[in-house]
Amino acid sequence: MELYGYPLKAKFNQPRPPPPKVLPATSTMSASYKHRAPYHSQSMPWMPNSYYKAAALNPTLSPLTESFPGLPPTKIVPFISERPGGVFSRHTLDDWHRSNMTNYKESETTRHNAERLRADLNRAIKDVYQQGKRSQGESTQNLGERVNDIEYWKSELCIELDAMIRETNSLADMQKRLERALADTEGPFQVAHKCLLNREKRMGIDLVSDDVEKQLLEEIKIIRSCRERIQQCLDTVNAQLMCNKEARQELEKDLADKQLGHHIDNKCYQMKNTSRGLHFFKGVERIDATVSVPETWARFTDNNIFRSQSARAASAKLRAGTESLLMGTADEMWRQFSKVNDAFTSRITETANAKSKIQTHLAKTRQEIFQIETKIQVIQKTIRDKEMQLKVAQTRLDERTRRPNVELCRDAAQLRLVQEVNEINETLRNLHQCLRASEDMLQMLVRSKGVLEHDLVVKNNSLFIDQERCMGMRKSYPSTVQILGYV
C-alpha cells in the first residue's frame, strides 16, 4: 500500500507489477525464503535491496502533521515498511565505513606519491650535475687520448718518411727477366677464374663459401702473387722509382693532415668552461662531417706505412736473382692445383650424399602431410558434432527461460544445462586450438616439402657444375717447363 504525503523518494528501474491473484500463506512464504537470497533477474516480479539506493537529491523530512492536514497527531498512521528490516535505508553502515576507508587510503596514496615525486626530482637534479661533470670529464679524457694517438702516428710517419727517402736515393738498376714465363701463367689463372664464375651459377643454399671456393681463391691469389713477383723482376728502375715517389707523397700528405689535426684537437683539449671564444652552435651535434672511425683512421695510416715498407722491400728485392723465384712459383702453383682438384672431388661426393638424404626426407615429409591432413578432417568432424550438442543444450536453456513466474527455478536441470554448455564451450576451444595447431603444422610440413624439393633441384645443379663443367676444364694443366718459359 502507498502512503500519500510521505517525503522519501525512491528510484526504481522498473515499475512494480501488480500482485498475483493467488498468494500463498504468510507462514509458507516466510518458511520458503527464510534463508535464501533472491534470484537477481530482470524477469522477477519484485526488486532486491540493490534497487533502493540514495536518490540524486537529498530528501528532507517534514512533520507528519504537515503531510496530513486536518488530522490530529494521534490519528496519523505511522509509516511501516513492507521489508523485513522495518525501514528503508539508502546505504548500509558497512558502505559508510568502506567509503571512509577508501577516502583515507586515496589521501594517503596521493601524499605518498607527492613525497616520492619530490625525492625523484631532487635525485634527478643531482644526477644532472653529476652527469654533466662526468660527461665533460670523459670528453676531455678522450680528447687527450686522441692527441696522444696523433703524436704516436706522427712519429711513425716521420720515421718511415726518412727511411723511404734514403731507400729512394739508394735505388739501383734492375734486370729484366723472362717475359715468356709471365705469359704462360695466364692459362692457369683463366681456368681458376672460369671455375669461380661457373660456381657462381649455383642456386640457393649451395651458393656457399666451401673449401673448393676457398682453394680456388687461394689458387688465384697464388697465381696473381707469382705473376706479380715475376712482373717485379721485369720492371725497370723507373717504375720502382715512381712507386717510391707515390708512397712518399702519401706519407707527406698524411703527415700534414696529422699536424693540422693535432693542432685542432690540442686546442679542444685545453678548452674549459672559463675559456674565451665559447659560443652556441645550434644543431652542430646533428652535423656528421666525419669520414672515418678510429679503426679506419689508424688503418689508413698503417696502410700508408705498410705500402711504403712494401715499396722499400720490393726495391731491395729487385737486386736479387730471379732463378730461384721462378722455380718456387712453379712448384707453388702446382701444389695449389692439386689441392683444388682434391677439394672438388670431396665436394662432389658430399653433394651426392646430401642429394640422397634429401630424397629420403622428402618421401617421409609427403607421408606425414597425408597423415596430418587426415587428422585435420577428423578434428573438423568432431567440432561439428560438438557444435550440434551445444545447440541442443543452448536451445534447452533458451526454452526454459520462458517458464512463467515462480516456475523460473534454478533447479538441478538448470544447473546441469549451464554446466553442460560450459563444458562443451571449453571442449570446442580445445578442439579449435588443436585444429589451429594441426593446420600450422600442415603449413610447416608443406613449406618443408617445398624447401626439400627446391634443395633437390639445387643439389642437381651443383653436381652438374662441379662435376661436368669445372672438372672438365681442369683435366689438363701446363707443365712446369712451360711455366718457367723454357719452351
Order of alpha helices (4+ residues) and beta strands (2+ residues): alpha-alpha-alpha-alpha-alpha-alpha-alpha-alpha-alpha-alpha-alpha
